[in-house]
């Protein structure tokens, strides 16, 4: 039965740093498995404040909004709406396919995150570049995406191959759960290459992982041609305007899972469903932000681009995407 307006509660004010953010309908249930509300969502993001701000800082950010909770319709919002507070930071992004621009949110403080929650945002999907140079990514994203029949144990196995190859390259990767059944690994890179070059490097890396684990991994782009039990290393997540849920982002499901930073040495012992808005605050309080050192070193892509040259990987290889295949 739909809730009446009164059942969502009277507006409250949250003190966030030097800001005061008004939260309307704080008692509206957003996640039905345990009954967490909009206020619970805001309090979750307050509890992981340093982590979510670090993950989003200065990145153009798409908002996945659920005005009626995750049982309702999802709104993908790039443009910050009229009436946003004057302290909110944005950046103008041009979309060549449509010939239009959008002023996207750029988080610079925790109040920006809580404002987005007030706007019914559950998921935060930042670019892998910063507003100072949006066409030059500083983050390479390795997405271990399970096909429908893929077990999590296979994802775990492949993650160790990824770690092995990164170690050989002299790079440090920062893993996190996806909030679903996959894993993401982020690597800071020097912002010296555009999206096509970063994508070429990502594809060359993915093929090396596939060579080392051919029974577990696929880099075949079209879903219909993939082994339904394989791990797809989704290199196309490094294409311009492709975004992924950030570290500490809640996901739009009834369990309220969280895309959670993890240590390499705990990958074999975790279950993705263990990380929710009910459990991550205590973990964060105990361990802090496991991605706190992600900006300490940035790596070069020269070796990976040499691999791409060796394999004659073009900048547009497999880039034509049917939207239903993304």
C-alpha positions as CSV (number, residue, x, y, z in Angstrom):
1,X,0.0,0.0,0.0
2,X,1.4,3.4,-0.9
3,X,2.4,5.6,2.0
4,X,0.6,8.8,2.6
5,X,2.5,12.1,2.7
6,X,2.3,12.3,6.5
7,X,3.8,8.9,7.0
8,X,7.1,10.1,5.4
9,X,7.7,12.3,8.4
10,X,8.3,16.0,8.8
11,X,11.4,17.6,7.3
12,X,14.5,17.6,9.5
13,X,17.7,19.6,9.3
14,X,21.1,18.0,9.3
15,X,24.3,19.8,10.3
16,X,27.0,18.8,7.8
17,X,30.3,20.7,8.5
18,X,29.5,24.3,8.1
19,X,26.3,23.6,6.1
20,X,22.8,22.9,7.2
21,X,21.0,20.5,4.8
22,X,17.2,20.1,4.9
23,X,16.0,16.6,4.5
24,X,12.3,16.2,3.5
25,X,10.4,12.9,4.0
26,X,13.0,11.4,6.3
27,X,10.9,8.5,7.3
28,X,10.1,7.3,3.7
29,X,11.3,3.7,3.5
30,X,13.9,3.3,0.7
31,X,15.0,-0.3,1.3
32,X,12.4,-2.9,2.2
33,X,14.6,-5.8,3.4
34,X,15.4,-4.2,6.7
35,X,13.2,-1.1,6.4
36,X,15.9,1.6,6.1
37,X,14.6,5.1,5.4
38,X,15.8,8.2,3.6
39,X,17.2,9.4,6.9
40,X,19.1,6.1,7.4
41,X,20.6,6.6,3.9
42,X,21.8,10.1,4.9
43,X,23.2,8.9,8.2
44,X,25.0,6.1,6.4
45,X,26.7,8.6,4.1
46,X,27.6,10.8,7.1
47,X,29.2,7.8,8.7
48,X,31.6,7.2,5.7
49,X,32.1,10.9,5.0
50,X,35.8,10.9,4.3
51,X,35.6,7.9,2.1
52,X,32.7,9.0,-0.1
53,X,34.1,12.5,-0.5
54,X,37.5,11.0,-1.5
55,X,35.9,8.7,-4.0
56,X,33.9,11.6,-5.6
57,X,36.0,14.7,-5.1
58,X,36.1,17.0,-8.2
59,X,34.7,14.3,-10.5
60,X,31.7,15.0,-12.7
61,X,29.0,12.8,-11.2
62,X,25.8,11.2,-12.5
63,X,23.2,10.7,-9.8
64,X,20.9,7.6,-9.7
65,X,17.8,8.9,-8.0
66,X,14.9,6.9,-6.5
67,X,12.2,9.4,-5.5
68,X,9.9,6.8,-4.1
69,X,12.6,4.4,-2.8
70,X,14.3,1.6,-4.7
71,X,11.0,-0.1,-5.3
72,X,10.0,2.8,-7.5
73,X,11.4,4.2,-10.7
74,X,15.1,5.1,-11.1
75,X,16.0,8.5,-12.6
76,X,19.5,8.9,-14.2
77,X,20.3,12.5,-13.6
78,X,23.3,14.3,-15.1
79,X,22.1,17.9,-14.8
80,X,22.0,19.6,-11.4
81,X,18.4,20.9,-11.2
82,X,17.5,24.6,-10.9
83,X,17.2,25.7,-7.3
84,X,20.3,23.9,-6.1
85,X,22.1,25.8,-3.3
86,X,24.6,28.4,-4.5
87,X,27.5,26.6,-2.6
88,X,27.0,23.4,-4.6
89,X,30.0,22.9,-7.0
90,X,29.3,21.8,-10.6
91,X,31.2,21.5,-13.9
92,X,30.0,21.8,-17.5
93,X,30.4,18.7,-19.6
94,X,29.8,18.5,-23.3
95,X,28.1,15.5,-24.9
96,X,29.1,15.3,-28.6
97,X,26.6,12.6,-29.4
98,X,23.7,15.0,-28.5
99,X,25.3,18.3,-29.1
100,X,24.4,19.4,-25.6
101,X,26.1,20.3,-22.3
102,X,25.1,19.5,-18.7
103,X,26.2,21.0,-15.4
104,X,27.1,17.9,-13.4
105,X,27.6,17.7,-9.7
106,X,31.2,17.8,-8.5
107,X,31.4,16.8,-4.8
108,X,33.9,18.9,-2.9
109,X,32.5,18.4,0.6
110,X,30.2,16.1,2.5
111,X,27.3,18.5,2.4
112,X,27.2,18.0,-1.4
113,X,26.5,14.3,-0.8
114,X,23.8,14.9,1.7
115,X,22.2,17.4,-0.6
116,X,22.1,14.7,-3.3
117,X,20.4,12.3,-0.8
118,X,17.8,15.0,-0.2
119,X,17.3,14.9,-4.0
120,X,16.6,11.1,-3.5
121,X,20.0,10.0,-4.8
122,X,21.0,6.5,-3.7
123,X,23.9,5.8,-6.1
124,X,26.8,8.0,-7.1
125,X,28.4,7.3,-10.5
126,X,31.5,9.6,-11.0
127,X,33.6,10.0,-14.1
128,X,37.2,8.6,-14.0
129,X,38.5,12.1,-14.7
130,X,38.4,15.4,-12.7
131,X,36.8,18.7,-13.6
132,X,40.2,20.3,-14.0
133,X,40.8,18.2,-17.2
134,X,37.7,16.1,-17.8
135,X,39.1,14.6,-21.1
136,X,42.1,13.1,-19.4
137,X,41.3,10.2,-17.0
138,X,43.3,9.8,-13.8
139,X,41.7,6.6,-12.9
140,X,41.9,3.3,-14.7
141,X,39.0,1.0,-13.8
142,X,39.1,-2.8,-13.9
143,X,35.6,-4.2,-13.8
144,X,35.2,-8.0,-13.1
145,X,31.7,-8.4,-14.3
146,X,30.1,-11.9,-13.7
147,X,28.0,-13.4,-16.4
148,X,24.7,-14.9,-15.3
149,X,26.0,-18.3,-14.4
150,X,29.3,-17.1,-12.9
151,X,30.0,-17.9,-9.3
152,X,31.6,-15.5,-6.9
153,X,34.4,-18.0,-6.3
154,X,35.4,-17.5,-10.0
155,X,35.4,-13.7,-9.5
156,X,37.7,-14.2,-6.5
157,X,40.0,-16.5,-8.5
158,X,40.3,-13.9,-11.4
159,X,40.9,-11.1,-8.9
160,X,44.2,-12.8,-7.9
161,X,45.3,-13.0,-11.5
162,X,44.6,-9.2,-11.8
163,X,46.7,-8.6,-8.7
164,X,49.5,-10.7,-10.2
165,X,49.6,-8.8,-13.4
166,X,49.4,-5.4,-11.6
167,X,52.3,-6.5,-9.4
168,X,54.4,-7.4,-12.5
169,X,53.6,-3.9,-13.9
170,X,54.7,-2.3,-10.6
171,X,51.2,-0.9,-10.0
172,X,49.1,-0.9,-6.9
173,X,45.4,-1.6,-7.4
174,X,42.6,-0.7,-4.9
175,X,39.8,-3.4,-4.9
176,X,36.2,-2.9,-3.9
177,X,33.0,-4.9,-4.2
178,X,30.7,-3.7,-6.9
179,X,27.7,-3.8,-4.6
180,X,26.5,-6.7,-6.8
181,X,28.2,-9.9,-7.6
182,X,31.4,-8.5,-9.2
183,X,34.6,-6.7,-8.1
184,X,36.2,-3.4,-9.2
185,X,39.9,-2.6,-9.0
186,X,40.9,1.1,-9.4
187,X,44.4,2.2,-10.4
188,X,45.5,5.9,-10.3
189,X,47.2,6.9,-13.5
190,X,48.9,10.0,-14.7
191,X,46.3,12.1,-16.6
192,X,48.4,12.2,-19.8
193,X,46.2,10.1,-22.1
194,X,42.6,10.6,-23.4
195,X,39.8,8.1,-23.0
196,X,40.6,6.2,-26.2
197,X,44.2,5.5,-25.1
198,X,43.2,4.5,-21.6
199,X,40.6,2.2,-23.1
200,X,43.2,0.6,-25.3
201,X,45.5,0.0,-22.3
202,X,42.6,-1.5,-20.4
203,X,41.8,-3.9,-23.2
204,X,45.4,-5.0,-23.5
205,X,45.4,-5.7,-19.8
206,X,42.2,-7.6,-20.0
207,X,43.5,-9.8,-22.7
208,X,46.6,-10.6,-20.7
209,X,44.3,-11.6,-17.8
210,X,42.3,-13.7,-20.2
211,X,45.5,-15.5,-21.5
212,X,46.4,-16.4,-17.9
213,X,43.0,-17.6,-17.0
214,X,41.3,-18.7,-20.3
215,X,38.8,-21.0,-18.6
216,X,37.5,-18.2,-16.3
217,X,37.8,-15.0,-18.3
218,X,36.4,-13.5,-21.4
219,X,37.0,-10.3,-23.2
220,X,34.4,-10.9,-25.9
221,X,32.4,-7.8,-26.2
222,X,29.0,-9.0,-27.3
223,X,27.1,-10.6,-24.5
224,X,25.5,-13.3,-26.8
225,X,28.9,-14.6,-27.7
226,X,30.3,-14.9,-24.1
227,X,30.5,-18.0,-22.0
228,X,27.5,-17.5,-19.5
229,X,29.7,-18.8,-16.6
230,X,32.7,-16.5,-17.4
231,X,34.1,-13.3,-15.8
232,X,33.9,-10.5,-18.4
233,X,36.8,-8.0,-17.8
234,X,34.8,-4.9,-18.9
235,X,37.5,-2.7,-20.4
236,X,34.8,-0.5,-21.9
237,X,34.1,1.0,-18.5
238,X,37.0,3.3,-19.4
239,X,35.2,4.9,-22.3
240,X,34.2,8.5,-22.1
241,X,31.0,9.1,-20.1
242,X,30.8,5.5,-18.9
243,X,30.5,5.5,-15.1
244,X,30.4,3.0,-12.3
245,X,29.2,3.2,-8.7
246,X,31.9,4.8,-6.6
247,X,33.5,3.4,-3.5
248,X,31.0,3.7,-0.6
249,X,28.1,4.2,-2.9
250,X,24.9,2.4,-1.9
251,X,23.3,0.4,-4.6
252,X,19.7,0.6,-5.6
253,X,18.5,-2.8,-4.3
254,X,16.3,-3.8,-1.4
255,X,19.3,-5.1,0.7
256,X,21.0,-1.7,0.4
257,X,24.4,-3.2,-0.5
258,X,27.4,-1.0,-0.7
259,X,30.3,-0.9,-3.1
260,X,32.9,-1.4,-0.4
261,X,36.7,-1.1,-0.4
262,X,38.4,-4.3,0.7
263,X,41.9,-5.6,1.2
264,X,43.5,-8.0,-1.3
265,X,44.1,-10.5,1.6
266,X,40.4,-10.6,2.5
267,X,39.0,-11.3,-1.0
268,X,38.8,-15.0,-0.5
269,X,36.8,-14.7,2.7
270,X,34.1,-12.1,1.8
271,X,30.5,-12.4,0.6
272,X,29.3,-9.3,-1.3
273,X,26.0,-9.3,0.4
274,X,27.7,-8.8,3.8
275,X,28.4,-5.2,2.9
276,X,25.3,-3.0,3.4
277,X,24.4,0.3,4.9
278,X,23.7,-1.6,8.1
279,X,27.3,-3.1,8.4
280,X,29.7,-0.8,6.5
281,X,29.6,2.1,9.1
282,X,31.1,-0.1,11.8
283,X,33.7,-1.5,9.4
284,X,34.6,2.1,8.4
285,X,34.9,3.1,12.0
286,X,37.2,0.2,12.7
287,X,39.3,0.2,9.5
288,X,39.0,3.7,8.1
289,X,39.0,4.3,4.4
290,X,40.9,1.4,2.7
291,X,41.3,3.6,-0.3
292,X,42.9,6.5,1.7
293,X,46.2,6.0,-0.1
294,X,44.8,5.8,-3.6
295,X,46.1,9.3,-4.5
296,X,49.6,8.7,-3.2
297,X,51.0,7.4,-6.4
298,X,50.0,7.6,-10.1
299,X,51.2,5.2,-12.7
300,X,52.1,5.4,-16.4
301,X,50.4,3.4,-19.1
302,X,53.4,3.1,-21.5
303,X,53.8,-0.7,-21.0
304,X,50.1,-1.4,-21.5
305,X,50.1,0.8,-24.6
306,X,53.1,-1.2,-25.9
307,X,51.0,-4.4,-25.3
308,X,48.1,-2.8,-27.2
309,X,50.5,-1.9,-30.1
310,X,51.8,-5.5,-30.1
311,X,48.3,-6.8,-30.5
312,X,47.3,-4.1,-33.0
313,X,44.5,-2.9,-30.8
314,X,42.9,0.1,-32.3
315,X,41.3,3.0,-30.4
316,X,37.8,2.0,-31.7
317,X,38.1,-1.7,-31.4
318,X,34.7,-3.1,-30.2
319,X,33.6,0.4,-29.4
320,X,30.3,0.3,-31.3
321,X,27.9,-0.6,-28.5
322,X,24.2,-1.5,-28.7
323,X,22.7,0.2,-25.6
324,X,21.0,-3.0,-24.7
325,X,24.4,-4.7,-24.5
326,X,25.9,-2.2,-22.0
